[in-house]
Amino acid sequence: MQTILIIVATVLISAVIFIPIGIGIRKKIAESKIQSAEMEANRLLENVKIEAENLKKEELIKAKEEVLQIKNELDQEIKERRGDIQAQERRLIQKEENLEKRSSVFDSKEKELERKFAESEQKRQELEKIYERETEELQRISGLTTEQAKQQLLNELDKEITQEKAAKIRELEAKAKEDAQKNAREIISFAIQKCAADHTSETTVSVVSLPNDDMKGRIIGREGRNIKTLETLTGIDLIIDDTPEAVIISGFDPLRREVARIAIEKLIDDGRIHPAKIEEMVEKAKEEVEANIKAEGERAMLETGVNNLHPDIIKLIGKLKYRTSYGQNVLNHSIEVSNLARIMADELGISSKVARRAGLLHDLGKALDHDMEGTHVEIGVDILKKYKENDSVINAVQAHHGDVEPLTLEAVLVQAADAISASRPGARRETLETYIKRLEKLEEIADSFEGVEKSFAIQAGREVRLIVKPDKVSDSDMVIMAREVAKRVENEMEYPGQIKINVIRESRVTNYAK
């Protein structure tokens, strides 16, 4: 144990003695290394400075060379630009010299022009004096002033032009009428002879025959309940009077009258007449009328040869069977117009397909004009546009009463066919008031022209005769007056067919032998 302690003590003593000695040795070694590192660093720094100086000198040399090169290039460019500037200066000097020469030439020309202008002004003044002297001399010789002579000359010229204009109008009209009237009459006559249709139809009443007078009481019913039910469901008036074995159906709507007529006939055949049965028969009558409308539309298509119409349009065409215009059945009128337009189109060699289609559809709006606002033309055009009808057909429908200008020959033919169908003898019935107003308007237009002594509307408004004052209206003026009266009538009046304008100039001298 003691031995171990001695050894430990010896070790500790040795450590205490030798550790400071080792530290001193290591410090000396470190200092020597630091000195050598500083020496090396100083050596490297000197080398770097030497290299930096060398690089700086090289870069300065390169920069000087580049500056010298740029200076040489700039000197060359300046030299070239100076040459260009000198050349431009020479050109400008030359132009300036040329301008000075031209200016001197212009100055001399201006002086020459001023001299000539002064001479011409002097001559003009001399001519004016001569003209004034001659005018005064002419006035003295003729005894007229300048204004009087001018007016006289204008009057003579106006008379001359009027005579020439009238002669030219007569010549052109005669030439046009020679061919146009002959061909038009032939075509229209051929079309009229080839196509005819029923004209008139009942407009406000229908009559239903009864098997006996006892049936009237059954139709009236207890306390009038049956007749009231009928009138309520159909919207018409039933007139049961002293007419034997007959009931009169009165109403402005032909469709309602037709429904009532069929319903009453069915009730008479059935024999059972009471409100429930009446309601049932009215519904059946409406279905039957709808079927008739469709059948009539298809019949019209077959008769006119028009195809590919929308089902709604076919129904509207069939509905025209129950519509009248001035007493004329509109469906028969439309079929006739279609056929007339087709025949005339064939004669003229243009599209009969468009003509007959437009003719059949031209009064389509009348099927709805009781139910919608607007004229039948506007309603018809809207319907055709809705179903994307051909533009030529739409224009013909729109133009058939002159609301727009016709754009095709087919549209003109539809106008003519419509007028022919409406103006057939007995085709339409006008009220007395409308008829009288038309005649009064015709005479009013005729009397409004200067020089007209009297005017008479004759031939049921198909002709107007104008008796003119012979001292105020010459033969040449008559031609122009007839033309102007015709234009006013066309623009201000609506009438079927055509109106003849007949201007009469008559001179009478009366004396007595005593």
WODA-V822943 format. One record per backbone hydrogen bond with DSSP energy under -1.0 kcal/mol. NH is the residue of the N-H (numbers start at 1). CO is the residue of the C=O. E is the energy in kcal/mol with one decimal. If there is no record, write none. Layout:
NH/CO/E
NH/CO/E
This chain:
5/1/-1.8
6/2/-2.4
7/3/-2.0
8/4/-2.4
9/5/-2.4
10/6/-2.3
11/7/-2.4
12/8/-2.3
13/9/-2.2
14/10/-2.2
15/11/-2.4
16/12/-2.0
17/13/-1.8
18/14/-2.9
19/15/-2.0
22/18/-2.0
23/19/-2.0
24/20/-2.0
25/21/-1.7
26/22/-2.5
27/23/-1.9
28/24/-1.8
29/25/-2.1
30/26/-2.3
31/27/-2.3
32/28/-2.1
33/29/-1.8
34/30/-2.3
35/31/-2.2
36/32/-1.9
37/33/-2.4
38/34/-2.3
39/35/-2.2
40/36/-2.1
41/37/-2.6
42/38/-2.5
43/39/-2.2
44/40/-2.7
45/41/-2.5
46/42/-2.1
47/43/-2.0
48/44/-2.6
49/45/-2.3
50/46/-2.3
51/47/-2.6
52/48/-2.8
53/49/-2.4
54/50/-2.0
55/51/-2.8
56/52/-2.6
57/53/-2.2
58/54/-2.3
59/55/-2.8
60/56/-2.3
61/57/-2.2
62/58/-2.4
63/59/-2.9
64/60/-2.4
65/61/-2.0
66/62/-2.5
67/63/-2.7
68/64/-2.3
69/65/-2.2
70/66/-2.9
71/67/-2.5
72/68/-2.1
73/69/-2.3
74/70/-2.8
75/71/-2.4
76/72/-2.1
77/73/-2.5
78/74/-2.9
79/75/-2.1
80/76/-2.2
81/77/-2.8
82/78/-2.6
83/79/-1.6
84/80/-2.2
85/81/-2.9
86/82/-2.3
87/83/-2.1
88/84/-2.6
89/85/-2.7
90/86/-2.1
91/87/-2.1
92/88/-2.9
93/89/-2.3
94/90/-2.1
95/91/-2.7
96/92/-2.7
97/93/-2.0
98/94/-2.2
99/95/-2.9
100/96/-2.1
101/97/-2.0
102/98/-2.6
103/99/-2.8
104/100/-1.9
105/101/-1.9
106/102/-3.0
107/103/-2.4
108/104/-1.9
109/105/-2.3
110/106/-3.2
111/107/-2.2
112/108/-1.9
113/109/-2.8
114/110/-2.7
115/111/-1.9
116/112/-2.4
117/113/-3.2
118/114/-2.2
119/115/-2.0
120/116/-2.9
121/117/-2.7
122/118/-2.0
123/119/-2.2
124/120/-2.7
125/121/-2.3
126/122/-1.9
127/123/-2.7
128/124/-2.7
129/125/-2.1
130/126/-2.1
131/127/-3.2
132/128/-2.7
133/129/-2.3
134/130/-2.7
135/131/-2.9
136/132/-2.6
137/133/-2.1
138/134/-2.8
139/135/-2.8
140/136/-2.1
141/137/-2.4
142/138/-3.3
143/139/-2.2
149/145/-2.5
150/146/-2.5
151/147/-2.5
152/148/-2.4
153/149/-2.4
154/150/-2.5
155/151/-2.4
156/152/-2.4
157/153/-2.5
158/154/-2.7
159/155/-2.4
160/156/-2.3
161/157/-2.8
162/158/-2.7
163/159/-2.5
164/160/-2.5
165/161/-3.1
166/162/-2.7
167/163/-2.5
168/164/-2.6
169/165/-2.7
170/166/-2.6
171/167/-2.5
172/168/-2.8
173/169/-3.0
174/170/-2.6
175/171/-2.2
176/172/-2.8
177/173/-3.0
178/174/-1.9
180/176/-2.8
181/177/-1.2
183/179/-2.7
184/180/-3.1
185/181/-2.8
186/182/-2.2
187/183/-2.7
188/184/-3.0
189/185/-2.9
190/186/-2.5
191/187/-2.4
192/188/-3.0
193/189/-2.6
194/190/-1.8
195/191/-1.5
201/327/-2.0
206/249/-2.3
208/247/-2.8
210/245/-2.1
215/212/-1.0
216/213/-1.2
218/214/-1.3
219/215/-2.2
220/216/-2.3
221/217/-2.7
224/221/-2.0
225/222/-1.7
227/220/-1.5
228/224/-2.0
229/225/-2.2
230/226/-2.4
231/227/-2.5
232/228/-2.5
233/229/-2.6
234/230/-2.1
235/231/-2.0
237/250/-2.9
239/248/-3.3
247/208/-2.2
248/239/-2.3
249/206/-3.7
250/237/-3.1
251/204/-2.4
257/253/-2.0
258/254/-2.4
259/255/-2.3
260/256/-2.6
261/257/-2.6
262/258/-2.5
263/259/-2.4
264/260/-2.5
265/261/-2.4
266/262/-2.5
267/263/-2.4
268/264/-2.5
269/265/-2.3
270/266/-2.6
271/267/-2.8
278/274/-2.8
279/275/-2.3
280/276/-2.0
281/277/-2.8
282/278/-2.4
283/279/-1.9
284/280/-2.1
285/281/-2.7
286/282/-2.4
287/283/-2.1
288/284/-2.4
289/285/-2.5
290/286/-2.4
291/287/-2.3
292/288/-2.5
293/289/-2.8
294/290/-2.2
295/291/-2.5
296/292/-2.9
297/293/-2.2
298/294/-2.2
299/295/-2.4
300/296/-2.4
301/297/-1.9
302/298/-2.3
303/299/-2.8
304/300/-1.8
305/301/-1.7
306/301/-1.3
314/310/-2.2
315/311/-2.0
316/312/-1.9
317/313/-2.4
318/314/-2.3
319/315/-1.9
320/317/-1.1
321/318/-1.5
322/319/-1.6
323/320/-1.7
325/328/-2.4
328/325/-2.1
329/199/-1.4
330/323/-2.6
331/320/-1.1
333/329/-2.2
334/330/-2.7
335/331/-2.5
336/332/-2.4
337/333/-2.7
338/334/-2.4
339/335/-2.4
340/336/-2.9
341/337/-2.8
342/338/-2.3
343/339/-2.5
344/340/-2.4
345/341/-2.3
346/342/-2.4
347/343/-2.0
348/344/-1.9
349/345/-1.1
350/345/-2.2
355/351/-1.5
356/352/-2.7
357/353/-1.8
358/354/-2.7
359/355/-2.3
360/356/-2.1
361/357/-1.8
362/358/-1.0
364/361/-1.9
366/363/-1.7
367/364/-1.8
368/365/-1.5
371/368/-1.4
372/368/-1.7
379/375/-2.4
380/376/-2.2
381/377/-2.5
382/378/-2.3
383/379/-2.2
384/380/-2.3
385/381/-2.5
386/382/-2.1
387/383/-1.8
388/385/-1.5
389/384/-2.5
394/390/-2.2
395/391/-2.5
396/392/-2.0
397/393/-2.3
398/394/-2.6
399/395/-2.0
402/399/-1.9
412/408/-1.3
413/409/-2.3
414/410/-2.0
415/411/-1.8
416/412/-2.3
417/413/-3.0
418/414/-2.5
419/415/-2.1
420/416/-2.5
421/417/-2.6
422/418/-2.0
423/419/-1.8
427/424/-2.6
429/326/-4.0
435/431/-2.3
436/432/-2.7
437/433/-2.5
438/434/-2.0
439/435/-1.9
440/436/-2.6
441/437/-2.4
442/438/-2.0
443/439/-2.2
444/440/-2.3
445/441/-2.2
446/442/-1.9
447/443/-2.6
448/444/-1.0
449/446/-1.2
452/449/-1.5
453/467/-2.9
454/467/-1.7
456/465/-2.3
458/463/-2.8
462/459/-1.3
463/458/-1.8
464/500/-2.7
465/456/-2.9
466/502/-3.0
467/454/-2.9
468/504/-2.4
469/451/-2.8
472/469/-1.3
473/469/-2.1
478/474/-1.7
480/476/-1.3
481/477/-2.9
482/478/-2.7
483/479/-1.7
484/480/-2.5
485/481/-2.8
486/482/-2.0
487/483/-2.0
488/484/-2.3
489/485/-2.5
490/486/-2.3
491/487/-2.2
492/488/-2.4
493/489/-1.7
500/462/-2.9
502/464/-2.8
504/466/-3.3
